[in-house]
Amino acid sequence: MAKKSKKAGDSSIVVNKKARHDYHLDETFEAGVALSGWEVKSLRQGKIQLVDSYVLLKDGEAWLIGAQITPLATASTHVIADPRRDRKLLLHKRELAKLFAETQQAGKTCVCTKLYWKQHLIKAQVCLARGKKEYDKRATTKEREWNIEKQRVMGRG
């Protein structure tokens, strides 16, 4: 019998909410992540932070930089755990070429917005993004608050 997750359909490990706040997300890609054993065990416990992470494209490869995976206290003693090491993202050559071409344009960058389980594999959602200006952030906040107020008024009526 298959093991059921705590929420049906929710396979997210971590979501980078700051990326949605700081960037306009244009196009998403699904990438595999090259991890070691202790990192997978830590991810099962949810001990990861994506807040200051980004994706670096160099030498025809994509790397996840700045993601912090905290090692468990019960991690193997013969392995030296580096919580902030660079992790390779596994993408198809066509996807890498598209990401590289798009990031060469002015104002575009590549960020990791989410890590999640897909069956027994850990996948990363990588997005092409354009930076938001300060007034864009204020407009987003104002729109969100207006939608909440609108729901409140509609619920009472």
C-alpha positions in Angstrom: 0.0 0.0 0.0 1.3 3.4 -1.0 2.3 5.9 1.7 0.0 8.9 1.8 1.3 12.4 2.2 0.0 14.8 4.8 -1.9 16.9 2.2 -3.2 15.3 -1.0 -1.5 16.9 -4.0 0.8 19.1 -1.9 4.3 17.9 -2.5 6.1 21.1 -1.8 9.2 21.0 0.4 9.9 24.8 0.4 8.5 27.8 -1.5 10.6 31.0 -2.1 8.0 33.7 -1.4 10.5 36.5 -1.6 11.1 35.7 -5.3 7.4 36.5 -6.0 7.8 39.8 -4.1 11.0 40.9 -5.7 10.5 39.7 -9.3 8.0 39.4 -12.2 8.1 35.7 -12.9 7.9 35.0 -16.7 8.5 31.4 -17.6 9.0 28.3 -15.4 11.2 25.2 -15.9 11.4 22.0 -14.0 14.9 20.9 -13.0 16.4 18.0 -11.1 18.8 18.7 -8.3 22.0 16.8 -7.7 22.0 16.1 -3.9 24.0 13.9 -1.5 22.4 11.5 1.0 22.4 13.8 4.0 20.8 16.6 2.1 17.9 14.4 1.1 17.4 13.4 4.7 17.4 17.1 5.7 14.9 17.9 3.0 12.5 15.3 4.3 12.6 17.2 7.6 12.1 20.5 5.7 15.4 22.0 6.8 16.1 24.3 3.8 16.1 28.0 3.1 15.8 29.4 -0.5 15.5 33.1 0.5 18.9 34.4 -0.8 19.4 31.7 -3.5 19.7 32.2 -7.2 20.5 30.2 -10.3 23.9 30.8 -12.0 24.5 29.7 -15.6 28.1 29.0 -16.4 30.0 26.6 -18.7 26.7 25.2 -20.1 25.5 24.1 -16.7 23.0 25.5 -14.1 23.9 25.8 -10.5 21.8 26.6 -7.4 23.8 29.1 -5.4 23.0 30.2 -1.8 20.4 27.6 -0.8 21.1 26.5 2.7 20.3 22.9 3.7 20.9 22.5 7.5 22.4 19.1 8.3 20.6 16.9 10.8 22.3 16.2 14.1 22.1 12.5 13.2 23.9 13.0 9.9 26.8 10.6 9.2 29.9 11.4 11.1 32.3 10.6 8.3 30.8 13.1 5.9 31.7 16.8 6.2 28.4 18.6 5.6 28.6 22.0 3.9 25.1 23.6 4.2 25.7 26.3 1.6 27.5 24.4 -1.1 26.6 24.9 -4.8 24.2 22.3 -6.2 24.0 21.3 -9.8 20.6 21.7 -11.5 19.8 19.1 -14.1 18.1 20.5 -17.3 17.9 19.6 -20.9 20.4 21.3 -23.3 17.5 23.2 -25.1 16.3 24.5 -21.7 19.8 25.5 -20.7 20.3 27.3 -24.0 17.0 29.2 -23.6 17.8 30.2 -20.1 21.3 31.4 -21.1 19.9 33.4 -24.0 17.2 35.0 -21.9 19.5 35.9 -19.0 21.9 37.7 -21.4 19.1 40.2 -22.0 19.1 43.3 -19.8 17.2 43.0 -16.6 16.5 39.2 -16.7 17.7 36.7 -14.1 17.0 33.1 -13.1 15.7 32.2 -9.7 14.6 29.0 -7.9 11.0 29.5 -6.6 10.2 26.1 -5.2 11.6 22.7 -4.3 9.1 19.8 -4.4 8.8 16.0 -4.5 7.9 14.4 -7.8 7.4 10.7 -7.0 10.7 9.8 -5.3 12.7 12.6 -6.9 13.4 16.1 -5.7 12.7 18.8 -8.3 13.3 22.5 -8.4 11.1 25.0 -10.1 13.3 27.5 -11.9 11.8 30.8 -13.3 13.0 33.4 -15.6 12.4 36.7 -13.9 12.5 40.5 -14.3 13.2 42.6 -11.2 10.3 44.7 -9.8 10.7 48.3 -9.1 9.6 49.7 -5.7 6.3 51.1 -7.1 5.5 47.6 -8.6 5.8 46.1 -5.1 3.5 48.7 -3.6 0.9 48.1 -6.4 1.0 44.4 -5.8 0.4 44.9 -2.0 -2.4 47.4 -2.7 -4.1 45.0 -5.1 -3.8 42.1 -2.6 -5.3 44.2 0.2 -8.1 45.3 -2.2 -9.0 41.7 -3.1 -9.1 40.8 0.6 -11.4 43.8 1.3 -13.6 42.9 -1.6 -14.0 39.4 -0.3 -14.9 40.7 3.1 -17.6 43.0 1.7 -19.0 40.3 -0.6 -19.2 37.8 2.3 -21.3 40.2 4.4 -23.8 41.1 1.7 
